[in-house]
Amino acid sequence: MDDTSLPPDPSAEFDAFYKAARDRLLLQAYALTGDLGAARSAVRDAYVVAWHHWRKTSRLDDPETVVRPQAWRNAMRRATVRPWHKEKGLDADNRATLEALAALNGAQRRALLLTQLAAVSMEEMAREVGLPTDLAERELQTAATQFSTQREIPASSIPMAFAALATATRDVHWPRVTIIRRAGAARRRMHTAVGAGVVVAALVASGAVVTDARGVRPTLDREPPAAHNGTPALPGAEVDLPDTSLLPADFVRETLVGDWRQGPTTDNSTGNGVVLPCQPSDDRYLDPRGSAAWVRVFRIGPVGEAQRRLVEVAEASRTPERAEKTYRRLRGWMADCLTPGFRLVSTLSNPEIGDDSALFVLHDEHPAQASYVVGIARTGQFTTAVALKTEVSPARANRPGTAKLLGEAVDRLCTLPDAGRCSGRPTELEPVAPYPAGQVPALLAPVDLPFVGDPAQPWGGTPPREITSASTDMDVLGCVHPMLAGKYDGAAFKTDVARTFLKVDSDLPAEFGLTQAVASLPEKKAAALLADYRTAINKCPDRDASAGTEVRILRAHNDGATSYTAWHLSTRLPGERTVEYSVAFLRSGSAVSQLVFVSAPGARMTDQQFIDLTERALQRLPQLPAYQG
């Protein structure tokens, strides 16, 4: 009989797939995590699962589309070393590649690696990242720009940088394929023999099949990390969080006014898990190791039309320490919103709400104008958030209504065991300085920058870098002013760093962009430096008349402890060309900062936008460490 008439051998097919794809998957998992040991274990375990389900997986056109996501998930769970693990003998270029990847957020890193190392389509990449295609493409553009900037290579060289990482993985020893198949077969037998009994026992023991007047106890669809010493991996007792502790539709209609309708209430274990603005796509829960979670949605407006939307999230942590960490994590999402196109308008506080609370006003200009008011709070072991989305301007967004809803959400939780402080007497919301964002909180972050030019092209920032005369040129044409490096009047600058912001994937002129530098000096010398800077800028037209520089003061402020001056400058160049600048110098105590924004046709800041940006920079500046002589 002809051999081609024989049914395919599953073992031979799997063995060939194992040998063909394992090195490729290892390189991807290593680039994803920077931890070679975790990457190898992750790929090995993914193949064990693949053999368990090989009857089904082998029918796919490309089994790798199933094994790859499993390997990546395993790798992310196993990789615990921060900063990324550096293998012995790792060369400088590969180390720089891993560091540049580590600087990206999870969605950006996955998008870049999927398109460069897995060669998937844009649609497949968006599906695996868990984002709409347009947003996934923007994350990919941001990732490519930031990676190439930090690695100091053109975008066309990114594939070569990734391919070079294979030198770090080529000496990995793989288990024999028979061992992989034996482990997969054992896993299949175990699941078949005891799976049904385990499921029934778990349901009965947990009470998950029992309902009472408060509804079904919510659970979290998450895999706890393994314990290493026989102790429970997740300390703390289960915390009860009934869905009756969520806001009712009547209170929403009374507070926000209108025909608000209550939508689904879920434990957020399905879908992509992104329910709040600024929530990272790879973080489904506020507390990944929490005890329970609920998400409730309210909407107003005809179906199919632009709708106002309110989302409430409530989660229970197993310990007070975990709850405090969860609240800070949620606050960090909002304070340093990494969703492209989002801008932080203001941060407010009402100290009477719960143990901790904050309110954020955000604006999203792309793809459609939308304003968000997000209130977050913690009471004991419970963390909650309410997020109101409207189509009005940020100035008209309903701050008091959102604060009232947040207070009610806390009051409905604080009656539970393991809760903390309720909401006290209502008080006026108070503006507060923005919470820390980015690697150097004293510097501006992309979320601070105004909308300039094409909203589909978000701002991207270079990594903060030490200021040197060779690395940072912030002079203005026709002007000379002090640089925040070296010494000033005998005192050395301390903690001097700079950062540049550009528009991602734009064809704007090379000179376009915003650069900020920060440094510290003894307080009196910092004040003197500001005076020198003002004099230098104001004298620009007289210093070199041939440069044709015009100077206009936008605003000046001085209350003793803080001060700033913002200018608009224009310099005429040969060929009837004019370059326009917005420049500011600011001081808070011993910390000083300078901003230089170079505009371009179609991408200009208004005077008011630059003044607002200068004042935001002044709010962040006190986070620079005080000068230590």
C-alpha positions in Angstrom: 0.0 0.0 0.0 1.3 3.5 -0.8 2.5 5.3 2.2 0.6 8.5 1.3 -2.7 6.6 2.0 -1.7 6.1 5.7 -3.2 8.5 8.2 -0.7 11.1 9.5 1.4 10.2 12.5 0.5 12.7 15.3 3.8 12.1 17.1 5.8 12.8 13.9 3.8 16.0 13.2 4.3 17.2 16.8 8.0 16.4 16.8 8.5 18.3 13.6 6.6 21.3 15.0 8.6 21.2 18.2 11.9 21.3 16.4 10.8 23.9 13.9 9.3 26.5 16.2 10.9 26.2 19.7 13.9 28.4 19.0 11.7 31.0 17.4 9.3 31.0 20.3 12.2 31.1 22.8 13.6 34.3 21.1 10.1 35.9 21.3 9.6 35.0 24.9 13.1 36.2 25.8 12.6 39.5 24.1 9.3 39.9 25.8 10.7 39.4 29.3 14.4 39.7 29.2 14.7 36.5 31.3 16.1 33.6 29.4 15.4 31.0 32.1 11.7 32.0 32.4 11.5 32.1 28.6 12.8 28.5 28.2 10.5 27.2 30.9 7.5 29.0 29.4 8.1 27.6 25.9 8.6 24.1 27.3 5.4 24.2 29.3 3.5 25.6 26.3 4.5 22.6 24.2 3.4 20.3 27.0 -0.1 21.9 26.8 0.1 21.7 23.0 0.6 17.9 23.1 -2.2 17.6 25.6 -4.5 19.3 23.0 -2.7 18.1 19.9 -5.7 16.4 18.4 -7.4 19.8 18.2 -4.3 22.0 17.8 -2.9 20.0 14.9 -6.0 20.7 12.8 -5.1 24.4 12.7 -3.4 25.9 9.7 -0.7 27.2 12.0 -0.5 25.6 15.5 2.0 28.3 16.4 -0.9 30.8 16.7 -2.1 28.8 19.8 1.3 27.9 21.3 2.8 31.4 21.0 0.2 33.1 23.2 0.4 30.3 25.8 4.2 30.6 25.8 4.0 34.4 26.2 1.6 34.2 29.1 3.8 31.6 30.8 6.8 33.8 30.3 5.1 36.9 31.8 4.0 34.9 34.8 7.4 33.4 35.4 9.6 36.5 34.7 10.0 38.2 38.1 13.4 39.8 37.8 13.5 43.7 37.6 15.5 45.2 36.1 15.6 42.6 33.4 17.9 39.6 33.9 21.3 40.1 32.2 22.7 36.8 31.0 26.4 36.2 31.5 28.3 37.2 28.4 25.5 39.3 27.0 27.1 41.9 24.6 26.4 45.6 24.8 24.1 45.7 21.8 21.9 43.0 23.1 21.8 44.5 26.5 20.8 47.8 25.0 18.0 46.1 23.0 16.6 44.5 26.1 16.7 47.8 28.0 14.9 49.6 25.2 12.2 46.9 25.2 11.9 47.1 29.0 11.1 50.8 28.6 8.0 50.0 26.6 4.7 49.2 28.2 3.3 45.7 27.8 1.0 46.4 24.9 3.7 48.3 23.0 6.2 45.6 23.5 3.9 42.8 22.4 2.8 44.8 19.3 6.4 45.4 18.3 7.5 41.8 18.8 4.5 40.3 17.1 5.1 42.3 14.0 8.9 41.9 14.0 9.4 38.4 15.3 6.1 36.6 14.7 5.3 38.2 11.3 1.6 38.5 12.0 -0.8 40.7 10.2 -2.0 44.0 11.7 -5.4 42.4 12.5 -3.8 39.4 14.2 -1.5 41.7 16.1 -4.4 43.8 17.4 -6.4 40.7 18.4 -3.5 39.2 20.4 -2.7 42.6 22.0 -6.4 42.9 22.9 -7.0 46.4 21.3 -9.0 47.8 18.4 -6.9 47.8 15.2 -6.5 51.6 15.1 -5.3 51.8 18.7 -3.1 48.8 18.3 -1.4 50.4 15.3 -0.8 53.6 17.2 0.8 51.6 20.0 3.0 49.9 17.5 4.0 53.2 16.0 4.8 54.6 19.4 6.8 51.5 20.3 8.9 51.6 17.1 9.7 55.3 17.6 10.6 54.9 21.3 12.6 51.8 20.7 14.6 53.2 17.8 15.2 56.4 19.7 16.6 54.7 22.8 18.7 52.3 20.7 19.8 55.1 18.5 19.1 53.2 15.3 16.8 53.8 12.4 13.4 52.0 12.5 14.6 49.9 9.5 17.3 48.3 11.7 14.8 47.1 14.4 14.5 43.6 12.8 18.3 43.2 12.8 18.5 44.3 16.5 15.9 41.6 17.4 17.6 38.9 15.3 20.9 39.6 17.1 19.3 38.5 20.4 19.4 35.0 19.0 23.1 34.9 20.0 21.9 34.8 23.6 19.5 31.9 23.1 21.5 29.6 20.8 23.1 27.6 23.5 19.9 26.7 25.3 19.5 22.9 25.8 16.0 21.6 25.1 14.4 18.5 26.7 13.9 15.6 24.3 10.6 15.7 22.5 9.7 12.3 24.0 9.8 14.0 27.5 7.5 16.8 26.3 5.0 14.2 24.9 5.2 12.1 28.1 4.4 15.2 30.2 1.6 16.2 27.9 0.1 12.7 28.0 0.3 12.6 31.8 -1.4 16.0 31.9 -4.2 14.7 29.7 -4.7 11.5 31.7 -4.9 13.5 35.0 -7.4 16.0 33.5 -9.5 13.1 32.1 -9.5 11.0 35.3 -10.1 13.6 38.0 -11.1 16.7 36.3 -14.8 16.3 36.8 -14.5 15.4 40.4 -12.2 18.4 41.1 -14.6 20.8 39.5 -17.5 19.6 41.5 -15.6 19.5 44.7 -14.2 23.0 44.1 -17.7 24.4 43.4 -19.2 22.9 46.5 -16.3 23.8 48.8 -16.2 27.5 47.6 -20.0 27.9 47.7 -19.9 29.2 44.1 -23.0 27.3 43.2 -24.9 28.8 46.1 -26.8 32.1 45.8 -28.4 34.1 48.6 -30.2 37.4 48.9 -27.0 39.3 48.0 -26.4 37.4 44.7 -23.7 35.1 43.5 -20.2 35.5 45.1 -17.9 36.9 42.4 -14.7 35.2 41.6 -11.6 36.3 39.6 -10.5 34.3 36.6 -6.8 34.5 37.3 -4.1 32.0 38.0 -2.3 32.4 41.3 1.5 32.1 41.3 2.9 28.9 42.7 4.2 28.8 46.2 7.9 28.0 46.6 8.1 26.8 50.2 4.8 25.1 50.8 3.1 28.3 52.2 0.0 29.7 50.5 0.8 31.7 47.4 -1.9 34.3 48.2 -1.9 35.3 51.9 -5.1 36.6 53.5 -8.6 35.3 53.7 -11.3 35.6 51.1 -13.0 38.9 51.3 -16.8 39.1 50.6 -17.9 41.6 48.0 -21.6 41.2 47.1 -22.9 42.9 44.0 -25.5 44.7 46.1 -22.7 47.0 47.3 -22.6 48.6 43.8 -24.3 51.8 42.8 -28.0 51.4 41.9 -29.4 53.0 38.7 -31.8 55.2 40.8 -28.9 57.0 42.5 -27.1 57.5 39.2 -30.3 59.1 37.6 -30.7 61.3 40.7 -27.1 62.4 40.7 -26.3 62.9 37.0 -29.9 63.6 35.8 -31.3 61.8 32.8 -32.6 58.4 31.8 -29.5 56.4 32.8 -30.0 52.7 32.3 -28.1 50.0 34.1 -26.2 47.6 31.8 -24.4 44.4 32.6 -22.7 43.6 36.0 -19.8 41.2 35.5 -16.7 40.0 37.3 -14.7 41.2 34.3 -13.4 37.7 33.5 -14.4 37.9 29.8 -13.5 40.2 26.9 -10.2 42.2 26.9 -10.8 43.3 30.5 -10.2 47.0 29.8 -13.1 48.9 31.4 -11.5 52.2 32.6 -9.7 54.9 30.7 -5.9 54.7 30.9 -6.1 51.0 32.0 -3.2 49.1 30.5 -4.4 46.4 28.0 -2.4 43.7 29.9 -3.9 44.5 33.3 -7.4 43.0 33.6 -7.7 43.7 37.4 -6.7 46.5 39.7 -5.4 43.8 42.1 -4.2 40.7 40.1 -4.1 38.7 43.3 -7.3 40.0 44.8 -10.3 38.1 46.2 -13.3 39.5 44.2 -14.2 42.0 41.6 -17.3 43.6 40.0 -17.8 45.9 37.0 -21.1 47.7 36.5 -22.0 49.8 33.4 -24.6 52.5 33.0 -25.5 54.3 29.7 -27.7 57.1 28.5 -28.6 58.0 25.0 -30.2 56.1 22.0 -28.5 52.9 21.0 -26.2 53.4 18.1 -25.5 57.1 18.8 -22.8 58.7 20.9 -23.6 57.8 24.4 -22.6 59.0 27.8 -21.2 56.1 29.8 -20.6 55.5 33.5 -18.5 52.6 34.7 -18.1 51.5 38.3 -15.4 49.1 39.4 -15.0 47.5 42.8 -12.4 45.0 44.0 -11.5 43.3 47.2 -7.9 42.7 48.3 -6.9 40.0 50.7 -4.9 42.2 53.0 -4.9 46.0 53.9 -1.4 46.2 52.5 -2.5 44.8 49.1 -5.4 47.2 49.1 -3.1 50.2 49.6 -0.8 48.9 46.8 -3.9 48.4 44.6 -5.1 52.0 45.1 -1.6 53.4 44.3 -1.5 51.2 41.2 -4.9 52.5 40.0 -3.8 56.1 40.8 -0.7 55.6 38.7 -2.7 54.5 35.7 -4.6 57.8 35.7 -1.7 60.0 36.7 0.5 58.7 33.9 -2.1 57.8 31.4 -0.2 55.9 28.7 -3.2 55.6 26.3 -2.2 57.6 23.2 -4.2 60.8 22.7 -5.2 61.2 26.4 -4.3 64.5 28.2 -4.5 65.1 31.9 -6.5 68.3 32.4 -6.6 68.5 36.2 -6.3 66.5 39.4 -8.6 67.2 42.4 -9.1 65.9 45.9 -11.8 65.5 48.5 -10.1 64.3 51.7 -13.5 63.3 53.2 -14.0 60.3 50.8 -12.7 57.0 52.3 -9.2 56.2 53.4 -7.7 57.6 50.1 -9.3 59.2 47.1 -8.5 61.3 44.1 -10.4 62.7 41.0 -8.9 63.1 37.5 -10.2 65.0 34.5 -8.9 63.7 31.2 -9.5 64.6 27.6 -9.3 62.3 24.6 -9.1 64.0 21.2 -8.7 61.0 19.0 -10.6 59.3 17.4 -13.5 61.4 18.8 -13.6 64.3 21.3 -14.4 62.9 24.7 -13.9 64.0 28.3 -13.6 61.7 31.3 -14.0 62.4 35.0 -12.5 59.4 37.0 -12.9 59.2 40.7 -10.9 56.5 42.7 -11.0 55.6 46.3 -10.1 53.0 48.9 -11.8 52.0 52.1 -10.1 49.3 54.1 -9.5 46.3 51.8 -11.8 47.6 49.0 -10.8 49.8 46.0 -13.4 51.4 43.8 -13.5 53.7 40.8 -16.2 55.5 38.9 -15.5 56.8 35.4 -17.9 59.2 33.6 -17.4 59.6 29.8 -19.2 62.5 28.1 -18.9 64.4 24.8 -18.7 67.9 26.5 -15.5 69.9 26.9 -13.3 69.2 29.9 -14.4 72.5 31.5 -18.0 71.3 31.5 -17.4 67.7 32.6 -19.4 66.9 35.7 -16.8 66.9 38.5 -19.2 67.4 41.5 -21.6 64.6 40.2 -18.7 62.2 39.8 -17.4 63.0 43.3 -20.9 62.4 44.7 -21.1 59.0 43.0 -17.6 58.1 44.3 -18.7 59.1 47.9 -21.8 56.9 47.6 -19.7 54.0 46.2 -17.5 54.2 49.2 -20.5 54.5 51.6 -22.0 51.3 50.2 -18.7 49.4 50.6 -17.8 50.7 54.1 -20.6 48.8 55.8 -18.9 45.5 54.8 -16.5 43.6 57.0 -12.8 44.5 56.1 -13.9 48.0 55.1 -12.4 51.2 56.4 -13.5 54.8 56.5 -16.8 56.0 55.0 -17.4 59.4 53.3 -17.5 62.3 55.7 -19.2 65.6 55.4 -19.3 66.7 51.7 -16.6 69.4 50.9 -15.6 71.3 47.9 -13.2 69.6 45.5 -9.7 71.1 45.7 -7.2 71.2 42.9 -4.0 69.4 43.8 -0.6 69.0 42.0 -0.5 66.1 39.6 0.7 62.8 41.1 4.1 61.4 40.0 4.4 60.2 36.4 7.2 58.7 34.4 10.8 57.7 35.3 11.6 61.3 36.5 8.5 62.7 38.1 9.9 66.3 38.0 9.8 66.2 34.2 6.7 66.6 32.0 5.1 63.4 30.8 3.2 62.9 27.4 -0.1 63.1 29.3 0.7 66.7 30.2 1.2 67.9 26.6 -1.5 69.8 24.7 -3.0 68.6 21.5 -0.8 70.0 18.7 -1.1 69.1 15.0 -2.7 65.8 13.9 -4.4 64.1 16.9 -3.8 60.7 15.2 -0.1 61.3 15.8 0.4 61.1 19.6 3.4 62.6 21.5 6.3 60.3 22.2 9.1 61.1 24.6 12.7 60.0 24.6 14.1 58.4 27.8 15.4 61.0 30.3 19.1 61.6 29.9 21.9 63.4 31.7 22.5 66.9 30.4 25.8 67.4 28.6 26.9 70.1 26.1 27.1 67.3 23.5 23.7 65.7 24.2 21.4 68.6 24.8 21.2 71.8 22.7 18.5 74.1 24.1 19.9 77.4 22.7 17.5 79.7 20.9 18.7 81.2 17.6 20.0 84.6 18.1 20.2 84.1 21.9 22.8 82.8 24.4 21.7 81.6 27.8 23.0 79.3 30.6 22.9 75.6 30.1 21.8 73.4 33.1 25.1 71.4 33.1 28.5 71.8 34.6 28.6 74.7 37.1 26.9 78.1 37.6 28.6 80.7 39.7 30.8 78.1 41.3 28.0 75.6 42.2 27.7 72.3 40.3 24.3 71.4 38.9 22.8 68.3 40.5 20.2 65.8 39.2 20.4 67.4 35.8 18.3 65.5 33.2 16.5 66.4 29.9 13.9 64.9 27.7 12.6 65.6 24.2 9.1 65.0 22.9 8.2 64.5 19.3 5.1 63.6 17.3 5.0 59.9 16.5 5.0 58.9 12.8 4.8 62.5 11.6 6.5 64.2 8.6 7.1 67.4 10.5 10.4 69.3 10.1 13.4 67.9 12.0 13.5 71.0 14.3 9.9 70.5 15.5 9.6 69.3 19.1 9.6 70.1 22.8 12.6 69.8 25.0 12.7 70.1 28.8 15.7 70.2 31.1 15.6 70.2 34.9 18.4 70.6 37.5 19.0 71.8 41.0 21.2 74.5 42.5 21.5 76.1 45.9 18.3 78.2 46.3 19.9 81.6 46.0 21.9 80.6 43.0 18.8 79.1 41.4 17.0 82.5 41.8 20.1 84.3 40.3 20.2 81.9 37.4 16.5 82.7 36.6 17.3 86.4 36.6 20.3 85.8 34.2 18.1 83.8 31.9 15.4 86.5 31.8 18.0 89.1 31.0 19.6 87.0 28.2 16.2 86.3 26.5 15.0 89.8 26.8 18.2 91.2 25.3 18.0 88.8 22.3 16.9 91.4 19.8 19.8 93.7 20.8 22.5 91.1 21.0 22.6 90.2 17.3 20.4 92.4 15.2 21.3 90.5 12.1 19.5 87.4 13.5 16.2 89.3 13.4 14.9 87.8 16.7 11.7 89.2 18.1 10.8 88.5 21.8 7.4 88.8 23.3 6.7 88.0 27.1 3.7 85.8 27.4 3.5 85.7 31.2 5.6 86.2 34.3 5.0 85.0 37.8 6.9 85.3 41.1 5.7 84.6 44.6 9.2 84.1 46.1 9.3 80.4 46.4 8.2 79.7 42.8 8.6 81.8 39.7 8.5 81.5 35.9 8.6 83.6 32.7 7.3 82.4 29.4 8.2 84.0 26.1 7.4 83.7 22.4 10.3 84.3 20.0 10.6 84.3 16.2 13.8 84.4 14.3 14.0 85.4 10.6 16.2 83.1 8.5 17.6 83.6 5.0 15.1 82.9 2.2 12.2 84.6 4.1 11.9 81.7 6.4 10.9 82.2 10.1 11.4 79.8 13.0 9.1 80.3 16.0 9.9 79.3 19.5 8.0 79.2 22.8 10.5 79.4 25.7 10.1 79.3 29.5 12.4 79.2 32.5 10.9 78.3 35.9 12.1 77.7 39.5 10.7 76.1 42.6 13.0 76.4 45.5 16.3 74.9 44.5 14.9 73.2 41.3 15.1 75.0 37.9 13.7 74.0 34.5 13.7 75.3 31.0 11.3 74.5 28.2 11.9 75.1 24.5 9.1 74.3 22.0 9.8 74.7 18.3 6.6 74.9 16.2 6.0 74.0 12.6 3.3 74.8 10.1 0.2 72.9 11.1 1.6 72.0 14.5 1.7 75.1 16.7 0.9 75.8 20.3 -1.2 78.8 21.2 0.2 81.2 23.7 -2.3 80.0 26.3 -1.4 76.3 25.7 2.3 77.1 26.3 1.5 79.0 29.5 -0.7 76.1 30.8 2.2 73.7 29.9 4.7 75.9 31.8 2.4 76.0 34.8 2.0 72.2 34.7 5.9 71.9 34.6 6.0 74.2 37.6 3.6 71.8 39.4 5.9 68.8 38.7 9.2 70.6 39.4 9.0 70.2 43.3 9.4 66.5 42.8 13.0 67.0 41.9 15.2 66.1 44.9 16.4 69.1 46.9 19.9 70.3 46.3 22.5 68.6 48.5 25.8 70.5 48.6 
